[in-house]
Amino acid sequence: MSEKICPRCGQPYSYIERRTVKGSKQVYFYAVHIYKEGSKWRKKRCYLGPKLYSRVTPLQGFPLRGLIGESRHRLLDYLNSIVSELEHMELDKDSKKRLKDLSTRLARLAELGADD
């Protein structure tokens, strides 16, 4: 079994804790680190955020998530959402150039990681 690493502090954690705020449907997540300090066992919690940032998401135009799950999946999901948003916009010349530069970088990144 692989060690679970906290995305906030980079240290191994024991488990993920879910908390629901009273009177809210929002669920928040924490990585719980259990460690021994002297003869006593201690807990340290690292806040990982909600599954979805419901108040900010509508302002951004795509879903923003907390640090739950693998960061590469979250970032690729963000990238996919951003591309979908850009497909519905009229881009000026400068924006198109920036997009082309980013596309080149992404293509290079995809080739470096290709397992084919």
N, C-alpha and C positions, 0 to 999 in steps of 0.2 A: 504494500500500500504506500502511495506517495505521500510525502509530508505536505500538510496544508499550510501555505504561507500567506500571512496577512498582507493584503494589498496596501494597507495604510502604513504599517511600521516595518514590514519585511521580515518579521519574526514568525516562527511556527505558532499556530493557534490550535486549540483543542476542539472547539466547535463553534457554530454560528448560532447566535441567540436572536430571536424575533421578539420585537416589542410593538404592541399596538397602543397608541395614545388614547386615553379614555375619551370617549365621545367623538373619536375620529376613525375613519376606515384606513388611514395611512399606517403602513407597517414599516418599521425601521429595523435595520440589521446591525449587529455588532459581532466582531470576531472576539471570542473569549479566549484569553491566554491564562492557563493555569500553571502556576510555578510555585516552587517551594522557596520560602525565605526563612532561613534558620530552620526552626522546627515546625513552622506554620505554612499551610498551603494558602496561597493568595490567588485572586482573580484580577485580571486587568482586561478591560474592554476597549476595543478600538471601534469607533463609529464608522460604519460602512455606508450609511445613508439609506434612503428608502429604495424599494425596488424601482420605483419610477418617481421622478420629481414632478408631481402633478401640477404645481403652480407655475413652474418655469417652462415646462414642455410646450404649452400653447403659445407662449411668447417667442420661442425659438423656431417653431415650425416642425420640429421633430422630437421624438421622445428622448429625454435625458434620464439616465439611470444612475443608481448608486454603485458602489464598488463590489456588488455581489456578482459572482460568476467570474469567468476569465476575462481579463482586460482586452485580449485580442478580439474576442467575440463582440464585446461591447463597442470597441472602436470600429470594427468592420460594420457593425449595425449602424453606427453613427454615420460612417462614410456612405453607406447605402442610402440612408435617409437624406443626407445632404445632396447626393447626386439626384435623387428624386425631386428635391426642392429646386435644384438648379435647372432641371429639365423643363420646369414651368416658368422660367424667368427669361426675360430678354436681357442678354449680356452685352455690355459695351465692349469696345476693342480692348481696353486694358484688362477687363475681367476675363475675356476670352484668352488673352495671352497668359495670364496667371493660371487659368484652368489648364491650358496646354502644358505649361511648365510642371504643374502638379501631376498631370496625367503621365508625363514622361517619367517623373520620379516614382509614381505608383507602378508603372509598367516595369521599371528597373527592379523595384522591390519584389514584384511578383516573380520575375525571372530568377532572382537570387534564391528565392525560397522554393522554386519548382522542384518537385520530387519525381517528375515524369521521366 
